[in-house]
Amino acid sequence: MSVTRTAEVEAQEEEFLGLNELMCFDLYSAQRAVMCAYRPLLDKLGLTYPQYLVLVALCEDGPSLVKSLCARLHLDYGTLTPLLKRLEANGLVVRRRRADDERLVEVSLTEEGLALRRQADDIVPRLEAAMGLTEEELAQTRTLLRRLTGNLIARADESG
């Protein structure tokens, strides 16, 4: 009886994909490794990774509506609003209601926020070097990840 049961268990196990066969696990592992590499560099600046992304986006785009930041950073209001409050409390951003439409909140960098963003300029080159990929491999990886993200977002939009 145990021989039959073992054969059944083995047959069932063959039906399931292992961790090494799951793209989602590879993405998860890579994301965790990248966050672990970022953390000590951002800790020195007193920033979390999402806060850093807000500073980068505001530096790149200039003053932005909260709604636009949510879309740009793939964050919801419930995540972004407390993050912006912390950045504002630290003097790095200013939030203001638009005079032409008070329902809209615009966020901009302060001088301190811009200065901190400049201090973070060496983070990306240091991390890219730590990744050990060539410039071409980095570009290919970005292209594939952006396509993957776009495809999944489009599919989610279609289905709901």
ROSELUM-547646 format. One record per residue: residue number from 1; residue in one letter; chain; x, y, z of N, C-alpha, C in turn. Coordinates in steps of 0.001 Angstrom, whole numbers, plus 500000, padded with zeros to 6 digits. Example, Ala and Ser with C-alpha at 12.3 -4.5 7.8 and 13.67 -1.06 7.14 Angstrom:
+-----+---------+--------+--------+--------+--------+--------+--------+--------+--------+--------+--------+
| num | residuo | cadena |     nx |     ny |     nz |    cax |    cay |    caz |     cx |     cy |     cz |
+-----+---------+--------+--------+--------+--------+--------+--------+--------+--------+--------+--------+
|   1 |       A |      A | 513190 | 494310 | 507800 | 512300 | 495500 | 507800 | 513200 | 496700 | 507800 |
|   2 |       S |      A | 512850 | 497750 | 507080 | 513670 | 498940 | 507140 | 512900 | 500030 | 507870 |
+-----+---------+--------+--------+--------+--------+--------+--------+--------+--------+--------+--------+
# end
This chain:
+-----+---------+--------+--------+--------+--------+--------+--------+--------+--------+--------+--------+
| num | residuo | cadena |     nx |     ny |     nz |    cax |    cay |    caz |     cx |     cy |     cz |
+-----+---------+--------+--------+--------+--------+--------+--------+--------+--------+--------+--------+
|   1 |       M |      A | 500823 | 498813 | 500000 | 500000 | 500000 | 500000 | 500869 | 501254 | 500000 |
|   2 |       S |      A | 501983 | 501251 | 500766 | 502833 | 502435 | 500812 | 503508 | 502679 | 499473 |
|   3 |       V |      A | 503757 | 501603 | 498695 | 504354 | 501770 | 497378 | 503387 | 502516 | 496467 |
|   4 |       T |      A | 502123 | 502160 | 496507 | 501113 | 502832 | 495698 | 500964 | 504282 | 496136 |
|   5 |       R |      A | 500931 | 504497 | 497430 | 500789 | 505858 | 497933 | 501984 | 506718 | 497515 |
|   6 |       T |      A | 503162 | 506198 | 497586 | 504356 | 506925 | 497174 | 504278 | 507268 | 495693 |
|   7 |       A |      A | 503823 | 506345 | 494885 | 503681 | 506596 | 493456 | 502657 | 507699 | 493211 |
|   8 |       E |      A | 501575 | 507703 | 493986 | 500559 | 508750 | 493839 | 501127 | 510118 | 494219 |
|   9 |       V |      A | 501858 | 510156 | 495333 | 502464 | 511411 | 495784 | 503459 | 511910 | 494747 |
|  10 |       E |      A | 504289 | 511029 | 494220 | 505257 | 511419 | 493202 | 504557 | 511935 | 491958 |
|  11 |       A |      A | 503477 | 511309 | 491563 | 502732 | 511752 | 490390 | 502148 | 513145 | 490632 |
|  12 |       Q |      A | 501636 | 513377 | 491833 | 501083 | 514691 | 492152 | 502174 | 515753 | 492183 |
|  13 |       E |      A | 503329 | 515414 | 492743 | 504417 | 516383 | 492830 | 504911 | 516798 | 491454 |
|  14 |       E |      A | 504866 | 515888 | 490496 | 505297 | 516203 | 489142 | 504354 | 517186 | 488457 |
|  15 |       E |      A | 503126 | 517294 | 488938 | 502152 | 518203 | 488355 | 502418 | 519660 | 488729 |
|  16 |       F |      A | 503109 | 519886 | 489832 | 503330 | 521231 | 490330 | 504664 | 521784 | 489853 |
|  17 |       L |      A | 504660 | 523089 | 489565 | 505907 | 523756 | 489213 | 506700 | 524038 | 490482 |
|  18 |       G |      A | 508009 | 523895 | 490397 | 508881 | 524227 | 491522 | 509219 | 525703 | 491515 |
|  19 |       L |      A | 509809 | 526175 | 492604 | 510178 | 527589 | 492708 | 511050 | 528055 | 491546 |
|  20 |       N |      A | 511981 | 527211 | 491125 | 512895 | 527589 | 490047 | 512213 | 527687 | 488688 |
|  21 |       E |      A | 510959 | 527262 | 488630 | 510202 | 527341 | 487384 | 509186 | 528488 | 487390 |
|  22 |       L |      A | 509132 | 529244 | 488466 | 508155 | 530325 | 488606 | 508802 | 531675 | 488326 |
|  23 |       M |      A | 508362 | 532336 | 487259 | 508857 | 533666 | 486935 | 508589 | 534627 | 488094 |
|  24 |       C |      A | 507420 | 534482 | 488726 | 507077 | 535381 | 489836 | 508085 | 535260 | 490972 |
|  25 |       F |      A | 508615 | 534069 | 491206 | 509611 | 533910 | 492262 | 510927 | 534573 | 491876 |
|  26 |       D |      A | 511303 | 534468 | 490608 | 512521 | 535149 | 490142 | 512389 | 536666 | 490300 |
|  27 |       L |      A | 511227 | 537201 | 489944 | 510997 | 538641 | 490096 | 511004 | 539041 | 491566 |
|  28 |       Y |      A | 510359 | 538254 | 492401 | 510309 | 538512 | 493835 | 511715 | 538493 | 494434 |
|  29 |       S |      A | 512499 | 537487 | 494077 | 513861 | 537368 | 494600 | 514732 | 538536 | 494150 |
|  30 |       A |      A | 514596 | 538914 | 492886 | 515374 | 540044 | 492364 | 514960 | 541341 | 493062 |
|  31 |       Q |      A | 513654 | 541531 | 493248 | 513164 | 542736 | 493920 | 513701 | 542821 | 495347 |
|  32 |       R |      A | 513693 | 541717 | 496055 | 514205 | 541699 | 497431 | 515699 | 542010 | 497457 |
|  33 |       A |      A | 516447 | 541439 | 496514 | 517888 | 541680 | 496458 | 518180 | 543152 | 496165 |
|  34 |       V |      A | 517424 | 543736 | 495247 | 517616 | 545152 | 494918 | 517282 | 546020 | 496127 |
|  35 |       M |      A | 516179 | 545720 | 496802 | 515794 | 546513 | 497985 | 516848 | 546398 | 499092 |
|  36 |       C |      A | 517402 | 545205 | 499264 | 518460 | 545025 | 500269 | 519704 | 545838 | 499915 |
|  37 |       A |      A | 519976 | 545973 | 498626 | 521128 | 546769 | 498198 | 520858 | 548263 | 498362 |
|  38 |       Y |      A | 519641 | 548693 | 498112 | 519272 | 550107 | 498260 | 519226 | 550547 | 499714 |
|  39 |       R |      A | 518721 | 549679 | 500595 | 518409 | 550068 | 501978 | 519554 | 550786 | 502691 |
|  40 |       P |      A | 520777 | 550231 | 502737 | 521824 | 550943 | 503490 | 522193 | 552297 | 502881 |
|  41 |       L |      A | 522099 | 552417 | 501578 | 522420 | 553687 | 500924 | 521352 | 554735 | 501230 |
|  42 |       L |      A | 520089 | 554316 | 501217 | 519004 | 555248 | 501503 | 518887 | 555560 | 502992 |
|  43 |       D |      A | 519230 | 554568 | 503831 | 519218 | 554806 | 505285 | 520124 | 555976 | 505656 |
|  44 |       K |      A | 521269 | 556079 | 504975 | 522203 | 557180 | 505244 | 521577 | 558534 | 504939 |
|  45 |       L |      A | 520583 | 558536 | 504032 | 519907 | 559779 | 503665 | 518599 | 559962 | 504435 |
|  46 |       G |      A | 518239 | 558969 | 505225 | 516994 | 559039 | 505991 | 515754 | 558828 | 505149 |
|  47 |       L |      A | 515898 | 558065 | 504065 | 514793 | 557832 | 503143 | 514453 | 556354 | 503035 |
|  48 |       T |      A | 513181 | 556081 | 502773 | 512779 | 554738 | 502362 | 512822 | 554702 | 500835 |
|  49 |       Y |      A | 512735 | 553516 | 500273 | 512761 | 553410 | 498814 | 511583 | 554147 | 498164 |
|  50 |       P |      A | 510343 | 553974 | 498641 | 509238 | 554728 | 498019 | 509416 | 556252 | 498143 |
|  51 |       Q |      A | 509954 | 556722 | 499263 | 510216 | 558160 | 499407 | 511244 | 558623 | 498385 |
|  52 |       Y |      A | 512267 | 557812 | 498192 | 513295 | 558111 | 497189 | 512663 | 558233 | 495805 |
|  53 |       L |      A | 511763 | 557314 | 495473 | 511105 | 557350 | 494165 | 510287 | 558632 | 493988 |
|  54 |       V |      A | 509634 | 559089 | 495048 | 508884 | 560343 | 494978 | 509836 | 561495 | 494670 |
|  55 |       L |      A | 510972 | 561546 | 495352 | 511940 | 562617 | 495093 | 512447 | 562563 | 493655 |
|  56 |       V |      A | 512715 | 561375 | 493160 | 513188 | 561223 | 491784 | 512121 | 561712 | 490809 |
|  57 |       A |      A | 510874 | 561287 | 491014 | 509787 | 561680 | 490109 | 509572 | 563193 | 490131 |
|  58 |       L |      A | 509574 | 563787 | 491321 | 509358 | 565230 | 491414 | 510521 | 566014 | 490825 |
|  59 |       C |      A | 511713 | 565500 | 490970 | 512881 | 566157 | 490384 | 512797 | 566081 | 488851 |
|  60 |       E |      A | 512338 | 564959 | 488357 | 512240 | 564756 | 486909 | 511061 | 565525 | 486301 |
|  61 |       D |      A | 509897 | 565471 | 486960 | 508673 | 566027 | 486386 | 508325 | 567416 | 486880 |
|  62 |       G |      A | 508936 | 567844 | 487985 | 508544 | 569110 | 488590 | 507282 | 568914 | 489414 |
|  63 |       P |      A | 506686 | 570011 | 489878 | 505474 | 569898 | 490692 | 504441 | 569005 | 490000 |
|  64 |       S |      A | 503828 | 568122 | 490801 | 502913 | 567134 | 490235 | 501688 | 566975 | 491111 |
|  65 |       L |      A | 500592 | 566642 | 490476 | 499384 | 566319 | 491219 | 499563 | 564968 | 491896 |
|  66 |       V |      A | 498941 | 564805 | 493065 | 499014 | 563526 | 493774 | 498522 | 562409 | 492860 |
|  67 |       K |      A | 497450 | 562671 | 492137 | 496891 | 561673 | 491213 | 497929 | 561236 | 490175 |
|  68 |       S |      A | 498687 | 562197 | 489658 | 499724 | 561892 | 488666 | 500862 | 561078 | 489286 |
|  69 |       L |      A | 501247 | 561435 | 490518 | 502298 | 560674 | 491210 | 501858 | 559238 | 491457 |
|  70 |       C |      A | 500593 | 559064 | 491834 | 500072 | 557707 | 492048 | 500235 | 556878 | 490769 |
|  71 |       A |      A | 499830 | 557441 | 489657 | 499928 | 556725 | 488381 | 501384 | 556468 | 487999 |
|  72 |       R |      A | 502214 | 557472 | 488144 | 503632 | 557374 | 487741 | 504376 | 556326 | 488552 |
|  73 |       L |      A | 504058 | 556257 | 489864 | 504790 | 555356 | 490760 | 504066 | 554030 | 490998 |
|  74 |       H |      A | 502912 | 553855 | 490366 | 502107 | 552630 | 490547 | 501758 | 552421 | 492018 |
|  75 |       L |      A | 501352 | 553513 | 492674 | 500944 | 553463 | 494071 | 499504 | 553947 | 494182 |
|  76 |       D |      A | 498792 | 553476 | 495205 | 497443 | 553989 | 495428 | 497501 | 555161 | 496405 |
|  77 |       Y |      A | 496391 | 555895 | 496508 | 496329 | 557061 | 497393 | 496634 | 556684 | 498837 |
|  78 |       G |      A | 496122 | 555531 | 499263 | 496311 | 555101 | 500654 | 497765 | 554852 | 501007 |
|  79 |       T |      A | 498574 | 554537 | 500024 | 500003 | 554337 | 500244 | 500764 | 555651 | 500091 |
|  80 |       L |      A | 500409 | 556415 | 499060 | 501169 | 557622 | 498753 | 500908 | 558761 | 499743 |
|  81 |       T |      A | 499680 | 558926 | 500180 | 499353 | 560058 | 501056 | 500167 | 560060 | 502349 |
|  82 |       P |      A | 500233 | 558953 | 503114 | 501061 | 558989 | 504330 | 502547 | 559194 | 504023 |
|  83 |       L |      A | 502989 | 558671 | 502907 | 504383 | 558842 | 502482 | 504670 | 560326 | 502234 |
|  84 |       L |      A | 503737 | 561003 | 501553 | 503904 | 562431 | 501289 | 503850 | 563241 | 502577 |
|  85 |       K |      A | 502998 | 562839 | 503515 | 502918 | 563538 | 504799 | 504250 | 563457 | 505538 |
|  86 |       R |      A | 504893 | 562282 | 505508 | 506199 | 562130 | 506165 | 507263 | 562988 | 505477 |
|  87 |       L |      A | 507249 | 562986 | 504147 | 508210 | 563821 | 503412 | 507980 | 565298 | 503714 |
|  88 |       E |      A | 506722 | 565700 | 503829 | 506410 | 567095 | 504141 | 506841 | 567432 | 505568 |
|  89 |       A |      A | 506595 | 566524 | 506513 | 507005 | 566746 | 507904 | 508518 | 566884 | 508016 |
|  90 |       N |      A | 509242 | 566217 | 507119 | 510704 | 566297 | 507110 | 511219 | 567481 | 506286 |
|  91 |       G |      A | 510311 | 568284 | 505759 | 510701 | 569481 | 505021 | 511201 | 569225 | 503618 |
|  92 |       L |      A | 510870 | 568060 | 503045 | 511396 | 567715 | 501723 | 510437 | 568027 | 500581 |
|  93 |       V |      A | 509142 | 568056 | 500875 | 508139 | 568407 | 499871 | 507114 | 569351 | 500498 |
|  94 |       V |      A | 506373 | 570017 | 499628 | 505256 | 570863 | 500034 | 504031 | 570390 | 499268 |
|  95 |       R |      A | 502912 | 570239 | 499992 | 501635 | 569900 | 499350 | 500740 | 571129 | 499423 |
|  96 |       R |      A | 500134 | 571456 | 498285 | 499223 | 572610 | 498227 | 498003 | 572255 | 497391 |
|  97 |       R |      A | 496862 | 572734 | 497843 | 495645 | 572602 | 497040 | 495734 | 573602 | 495896 |
|  98 |       R |      A | 495306 | 573172 | 494726 | 495327 | 574057 | 493563 | 494291 | 575164 | 493736 |
|  99 |       A |      A | 494659 | 576382 | 493411 | 493739 | 577512 | 493524 | 492574 | 577372 | 492549 |
| 100 |       D |      A | 492842 | 576821 | 491357 | 491800 | 576699 | 490338 | 490851 | 575522 | 490587 |
| 101 |       D |      A | 491282 | 574563 | 491417 | 490430 | 573408 | 491746 | 490928 | 572833 | 493062 |
| 102 |       E |      A | 490287 | 573184 | 494147 | 490765 | 572798 | 495477 | 490701 | 571301 | 495744 |
| 103 |       R |      A | 490056 | 570558 | 494854 | 490043 | 569095 | 495013 | 491399 | 568489 | 494661 |
| 104 |       L |      A | 492185 | 569227 | 493911 | 493487 | 568736 | 493447 | 494605 | 569215 | 494364 |
| 105 |       V |      A | 495484 | 568280 | 494715 | 496631 | 568598 | 495561 | 497895 | 568444 | 494721 |
| 106 |       E |      A | 498705 | 569503 | 494731 | 499964 | 569501 | 493992 | 501122 | 569361 | 494973 |
| 107 |       V |      A | 502100 | 568577 | 494591 | 503269 | 568317 | 495428 | 504495 | 568844 | 494703 |
| 108 |       S |      A | 505368 | 569519 | 495449 | 506619 | 569991 | 494847 | 507757 | 569802 | 495843 |
| 109 |       L |      A | 508953 | 569721 | 495308 | 510145 | 569606 | 496141 | 510473 | 570943 | 496789 |
| 110 |       T |      A | 510965 | 570885 | 498006 | 511536 | 572064 | 498644 | 513007 | 572118 | 498255 |
| 111 |       E |      A | 513686 | 573179 | 498645 | 515133 | 573264 | 498407 | 515850 | 572108 | 499110 |
| 112 |       E |      A | 515374 | 571766 | 500321 | 515969 | 570649 | 501067 | 515749 | 569322 | 500335 |
| 113 |       G |      A | 514560 | 569164 | 499768 | 514261 | 567950 | 499008 | 515135 | 567825 | 497780 |
| 114 |       L |      A | 515321 | 568938 | 497083 | 516185 | 568945 | 495902 | 517629 | 568656 | 496286 |
| 115 |       A |      A | 518079 | 569215 | 497381 | 519451 | 568976 | 497848 | 519642 | 567503 | 498208 |
| 116 |       L |      A | 518646 | 566912 | 498866 | 518743 | 565498 | 499224 | 518738 | 564628 | 497977 |
| 117 |       R |      A | 517928 | 564992 | 496985 | 517912 | 564252 | 495720 | 519287 | 564307 | 495067 |
| 118 |       R |      A | 519942 | 565451 | 495132 | 521295 | 565566 | 494562 | 522284 | 564673 | 495313 |
| 119 |       Q |      A | 522123 | 564581 | 496635 | 522994 | 563707 | 497428 | 522844 | 562246 | 497000 |
| 120 |       A |      A | 521684 | 561898 | 496486 | 521401 | 560508 | 496111 | 521860 | 560170 | 494695 |
| 121 |       D |      A | 522479 | 561115 | 494009 | 522865 | 560909 | 492608 | 523763 | 559696 | 492380 |
| 122 |       D |      A | 524583 | 559333 | 493346 | 525518 | 558229 | 493122 | 524915 | 556857 | 493416 |
| 123 |       I |      A | 523690 | 556819 | 493914 | 523088 | 555539 | 494298 | 522894 | 554616 | 493097 |
| 124 |       V |      A | 522278 | 555120 | 492037 | 521980 | 554262 | 490883 | 523251 | 553699 | 490247 |
| 125 |       P |      A | 524258 | 554523 | 489959 | 525482 | 553937 | 489379 | 526121 | 552881 | 490296 |
| 126 |       R |      A | 526082 | 553098 | 491599 | 526659 | 552115 | 492523 | 525885 | 550802 | 492470 |
| 127 |       L |      A | 524559 | 550890 | 492422 | 523758 | 549670 | 492375 | 523879 | 548956 | 491036 |
| 128 |       E |      A | 523905 | 549722 | 489972 | 524064 | 549091 | 488660 | 525407 | 548370 | 488571 |
| 129 |       A |      A | 526443 | 548944 | 489140 | 527745 | 548269 | 489166 | 527661 | 546987 | 489991 |
| 130 |       A |      A | 526948 | 547046 | 491124 | 526811 | 545866 | 491978 | 526026 | 544754 | 491292 |
| 131 |       M |      A | 525150 | 545116 | 490364 | 524359 | 544109 | 489658 | 525213 | 543255 | 488729 |
| 132 |       G |      A | 526345 | 543771 | 488308 | 527262 | 542987 | 487485 | 526774 | 542728 | 486070 |
| 133 |       L |      A | 525916 | 543600 | 485547 | 525435 | 543454 | 484177 | 526099 | 544505 | 483295 |
| 134 |       T |      A | 526233 | 544177 | 482025 | 526762 | 545157 | 481083 | 525695 | 546215 | 480827 |
| 135 |       E |      A | 526095 | 547324 | 480218 | 525126 | 548374 | 479859 | 524024 | 547807 | 478975 |
| 136 |       E |      A | 524426 | 546955 | 478029 | 523440 | 546342 | 477125 | 522475 | 545438 | 477899 |
| 137 |       E |      A | 522992 | 544653 | 478826 | 522138 | 543769 | 479630 | 521191 | 544570 | 480520 |
| 138 |       L |      A | 521687 | 545669 | 481086 | 520822 | 546541 | 481885 | 519691 | 547099 | 481027 |
| 139 |       A |      A | 520026 | 547571 | 479820 | 519010 | 548125 | 478912 | 518002 | 547052 | 478510 |
| 140 |       Q |      A | 518473 | 545853 | 478200 | 517568 | 544758 | 477825 | 516651 | 544389 | 478982 |
| 141 |       T |      A | 517206 | 544347 | 480192 | 516416 | 543996 | 481369 | 515332 | 545040 | 481603 |
| 142 |       R |      A | 515686 | 546318 | 481519 | 514697 | 547391 | 481680 | 513587 | 547257 | 480639 |
| 143 |       T |      A | 513974 | 547030 | 479386 | 513002 | 546908 | 478305 | 512040 | 545752 | 478572 |
| 144 |       L |      A | 512575 | 544607 | 478945 | 511723 | 543445 | 479206 | 510815 | 543660 | 480412 |
| 145 |       L |      A | 511361 | 544236 | 481484 | 510542 | 544479 | 482674 | 509438 | 545489 | 482388 |
| 146 |       R |      A | 509728 | 546510 | 481624 | 508703 | 547504 | 481284 | 507626 | 546888 | 480397 |
| 147 |       R |      A | 508025 | 546047 | 479479 | 507036 | 545373 | 478626 | 506177 | 544430 | 479453 |
| 148 |       L |      A | 506807 | 543661 | 480334 | 506079 | 542749 | 481212 | 505072 | 543531 | 482058 |
| 149 |       T |      A | 505506 | 544627 | 482665 | 504631 | 545452 | 483498 | 503481 | 546018 | 482675 |
| 150 |       G |      A | 503787 | 546561 | 481522 | 502747 | 547118 | 480649 | 501718 | 546079 | 480237 |
| 151 |       N |      A | 502200 | 544899 | 479890 | 501287 | 543819 | 479490 | 500360 | 543429 | 480636 |
| 152 |       L |      A | 500911 | 543299 | 481829 | 500102 | 542900 | 482983 | 499107 | 543997 | 483372 |
| 153 |       I |      A | 499518 | 545245 | 483304 | 498601 | 546352 | 483607 | 497473 | 546405 | 482579 |
| 154 |       A |      A | 497827 | 546240 | 481305 | 496804 | 546254 | 480258 | 495813 | 545112 | 480443 |
| 155 |       R |      A | 496315 | 543947 | 480795 | 495431 | 542799 | 481013 | 494512 | 543051 | 482202 |
| 156 |       A |      A | 495056 | 543634 | 483274 | 494236 | 543936 | 484454 | 493168 | 544962 | 484098 |
| 157 |       D |      A | 493514 | 545959 | 483276 | 492549 | 546984 | 482866 | 491429 | 546370 | 482033 |
| 158 |       E |      A | 491783 | 545403 | 481173 | 490787 | 544743 | 480328 | 489797 | 543922 | 481139 |
| 159 |       S |      A | 490308 | 543296 | 482190 | 489463 | 542373 | 482949 | 488742 | 543037 | 484113 |
| 160 |       G |      A | 489013 | 544287 | 484361 | 488296 | 544825 | 485498 | 488409 | 546246 | 485662 |
+-----+---------+--------+--------+--------+--------+--------+--------+--------+--------+--------+--------+
# end
